[in-house]
Each structure stands twice: as C-alpha cells, then as structure tokens.
Amino acid sequence: MKSSELIDLFKQGNIVIPLFFLQHYSDFGIEMKEFVFLMYLYHLGNQSLFNPDQFSRDLNMDISEIMQLIETLSDKRLIRVEVVKNEKGIMEEIISLDDFYQKVSFLVMNKLNHADNLDTSTIFEVIEKEFGRTLSPIEYEIIRAWLDNGMSEELIREAVKEATFNNVSNLRYIDKILYEWGKAGIKSAKDVEESRKKRMKQKEEDTSLDVDLDMVDWNWFDDDE
C-alpha cells in the first residue's frame, strides 16, 4: 500500500487513528495536551474552520492556551493554518491535518515494514538527529523514494555522514551524493570506504609529483661542498 492510499483511508474515516496514535504519540515529539488537542481537531475533520473561540469552549481552555497549541503543532509540522475559498466563494481560514496524516502514514508503514524484518524507520531518526530538526513531509517523501528505489539504508547513512562532514544539512545535497555514487557503482559502505582510500592514495601520489621549487632554483655550481 502506498502512503497516499493510506492517507485517503485516514481522511475517509476508514481507519481509526486515536488508539494507534495514543500508543505512539511520543514518536512525534509532542506532549499529552498537544495530543488531546490534535485528536480533537481530528474528530472535527481534515479541514476544520479556524475557530479558537469554539475550540476554547469545547475543551474548556483559555484562548491563549489554544493559540499556543496551534502555534506549537504548526511548528512541529503536524497542522497547518491555511486560507481557502469555500463553496460560496468566500475566503476562510481552516486548519489542515494533511501533514499529520502524512506522518502517521509513514509511522504505520514503518511499523509494518519492521514486522516484515525491513526496518526503515531508523533512517528517518538518524537524519533528523543529524539535521537537529524534524523532517518535513516532503523530506519524508524524498527519503521514502530513495528506499523504494532500492537505495540501502547503509548507503544513505554514509551519504548523510559525507554531507555532515561538509557542514551541509540538505537532502538535495545528499541526493546529489547518492546520484554520483550510483554513477560510480558505489552501492555499500564498503564501496564508499574503498573509494575514499583510492582518493587519498591518488592525492598522495599527486603530492609526491609536485616539484620542489627550491631545488629548481638551486645553483649547483655555487655549492662548495
């Protein structure tokens, strides 16, 4: 099953999220109060009207607390506040849960893969740790595409190390590394290490061929010895 198909099932209400999400909400780096608010929005539907007053009354929370929760969950890329045109052509603010569905779908699929002895969840954690931030849904899709195209987690880890060594925290840069390695026939960490050794050896050989300018300028006839 593709991630997009799973997301559609979530939106249609064909899969119940709360129990699964309750068991794994800590994987999203959120607190219990944020979980409760997110589940409240989930029950309102994928695109609920942005109505802090109503949220406040329903949850018996202060408006300031509601606004803080919205800001926090937006920063964690679990919800988005958007302006859309309704059926009457009037612009209105809504809260979209598309990012939330996206992340839940990845979590579900990773758990299923793990059950099949194909654990791909750790690579997302590795990259997030290296970048020092949560990955965006688009970044998740890019990494998933690498894996779906047969790229080994081992090789992706090596590319992440290479990027980090060069002080770059960018998936486009990592994608470029993987592309160049693919052209060079590098498919494993062992291949990467052999390639590095080969480059180092070539560099040493190039250095040994450098001409010593002091020796060139030496006037051998003035040497009394």
C-alpha positions in Angstrom: 0.0 0.0 0.0 1.2 3.4 -0.9 1.4 6.3 1.6 -1.1 8.3 -0.4 -3.6 5.5 -0.3 -3.2 5.2 3.4 -3.8 8.9 3.9 -7.0 8.7 1.9 -8.3 6.0 4.2 -7.5 8.2 7.2 -9.4 11.1 5.7 -12.4 9.0 4.9 -12.5 7.7 8.4 -12.0 4.1 7.4 -9.1 3.7 9.8 -9.3 4.7 13.4 -6.2 6.7 14.4 -6.6 7.7 18.1 -5.6 4.3 19.7 -2.6 3.8 17.5 -1.6 7.4 17.9 -2.0 7.2 21.7 0.4 4.3 21.7 3.0 6.2 19.6 2.4 9.9 20.1 5.8 10.3 21.8 7.4 9.3 18.4 6.1 12.7 17.2 7.8 14.6 20.0 4.5 16.0 21.4 3.1 16.3 24.9 -0.2 14.8 26.1 -2.0 18.1 25.9 -0.9 18.6 22.3 -2.1 15.0 21.6 -5.5 15.8 23.1 -5.9 18.9 21.0 -4.7 17.1 17.9 -7.3 14.4 18.4 -10.0 17.0 18.9 -9.1 18.5 15.6 -9.0 15.0 14.0 -12.6 14.4 15.1 -13.7 17.8 13.6 -12.4 16.6 10.2 -9.4 17.2 7.9 -10.2 20.8 7.3 -12.0 22.4 10.2 -12.7 26.1 10.4 -10.2 28.1 12.4 -12.3 29.0 15.4 -10.3 29.4 18.6 -13.4 30.6 20.5 -15.2 27.3 19.7 -12.1 25.3 20.5 -11.8 27.1 23.8 -15.4 26.4 24.8 -15.3 22.7 23.7 -12.0 22.0 25.5 -12.5 24.3 28.5 -9.2 26.0 27.8 -8.2 29.7 27.6 -7.9 31.2 24.2 -4.2 31.9 24.8 -3.6 28.2 25.6 -5.5 27.3 22.4 -3.4 29.7 20.3 -0.2 28.3 21.9 -1.2 24.8 21.0 -1.9 25.8 17.4 1.4 27.5 17.1 3.3 24.6 18.7 1.7 21.9 16.5 2.3 24.1 13.4 6.0 24.4 14.3 6.1 20.7 14.6 4.6 20.4 11.2 1.6 18.4 12.3 -1.1 21.0 11.3 -1.3 24.0 9.0 -3.5 27.1 9.1 -4.5 27.9 5.6 -6.8 30.3 3.8 -9.1 28.7 1.3 -12.2 29.6 -0.8 -15.3 27.8 0.4 -18.3 26.6 -1.8 -19.8 30.1 -1.8 -16.5 31.7 -3.0 -15.8 33.2 0.4 -12.2 33.1 1.8 -11.9 31.5 5.2 -9.3 30.1 7.5 -9.1 26.4 8.1 -6.8 24.0 10.0 -5.5 21.3 7.7 -4.3 17.9 9.1 -2.6 16.8 5.9 0.8 16.9 7.5 -0.5 14.9 10.4 -1.9 12.2 8.2 1.3 12.1 6.2 3.4 11.5 9.3 1.0 8.9 10.7 1.0 7.1 7.4 4.9 6.9 7.5 4.8 5.6 11.1 2.2 2.9 10.2 4.1 1.8 7.1 7.4 1.7 9.0 5.8 -0.4 11.8 4.5 -2.8 9.1 7.9 -2.9 7.4 9.5 -3.6 10.8 7.1 -6.6 11.2 8.4 -7.9 7.9 12.0 -7.6 9.1 12.5 -4.5 6.9 13.2 -1.7 9.4 13.4 1.6 7.6 12.2 3.8 10.5 15.7 4.3 11.9 17.0 6.2 8.9 14.4 9.0 9.4 15.6 9.3 13.0 19.2 9.4 12.0 18.7 12.2 9.6 16.5 14.2 12.0 19.3 13.8 14.6 22.0 15.0 12.2 19.9 17.9 11.0 18.8 18.8 14.5 15.2 19.3 13.5 12.0 17.4 12.4 11.8 16.4 8.8 9.1 17.9 6.6 6.5 15.7 4.8 8.3 16.5 1.5 11.6 15.3 3.0 10.0 12.1 4.2 8.8 11.5 0.7 12.3 12.0 -0.7 13.8 9.6 1.8 11.0 7.1 1.1 11.7 7.4 -2.6 15.3 6.5 -2.0 14.3 3.4 -0.1 11.6 2.4 -2.6 14.1 2.7 -5.4 16.3 0.1 -3.8 18.8 2.5 -2.0 20.1 0.8 1.0 19.8 2.4 4.4 23.5 1.7 4.9 24.4 3.8 1.9 22.1 6.6 2.9 23.8 6.8 6.3 27.2 7.1 4.6 25.8 10.0 2.4 24.5 11.7 5.5 27.9 11.4 7.1 29.5 12.8 4.0 27.1 15.8 4.0 27.6 16.4 7.7 31.4 16.3 7.3 31.0 19.1 4.7 28.7 21.1 7.1 25.6 20.7 4.8 22.2 19.7 6.2 20.3 19.5 3.0 18.6 16.5 1.4 19.3 17.9 -2.1 23.0 17.7 -1.3 22.6 14.2 0.0 20.6 13.2 -3.1 23.5 14.6 -5.3 26.0 12.4 -3.4 23.8 9.3 -3.8 23.4 10.1 -7.5 27.2 10.5 -8.0 27.9 7.3 -6.1 25.3 5.5 -8.2 27.1 6.6 -11.4 30.4 5.4 -9.9 28.9 2.0 -9.0 29.2 2.6 -5.2 26.5 0.5 -3.5 27.6 -0.1 0.1 29.6 1.4 3.0 32.5 -0.8 1.9 32.4 0.7 -1.6 32.4 4.1 0.0 35.4 3.4 2.2 37.4 1.9 -0.8 36.6 4.9 -2.9 37.8 7.2 -0.1 41.1 5.2 0.2 41.5 5.4 -3.5 41.1 9.2 -3.5 43.5 9.6 -0.6 46.1 7.4 -2.4 45.7 9.4 -5.6 46.1 12.6 -3.6 49.3 11.4 -2.1 50.6 10.4 -5.5 49.8 13.8 -6.9 51.5 15.4 -4.0 54.7 13.3 -4.4 54.9 14.5 -8.1 54.9 18.2 -7.1 58.3 19.8 -8.0 60.3 21.4 -5.2 60.8 24.9 -6.5 63.8 25.5 -4.0 65.5 22.6 -5.7 64.9 24.0 -9.1 66.3 27.4 -8.2 69.4 25.9 -6.5 72.7 26.9 -8.2 74.6 23.7 -8.1 77.9 25.4 -9.3 77.9 27.6 -6.2 77.9 24.6 -3.9 81.3 24.4 -2.3 80.8 21.0 -0.9 
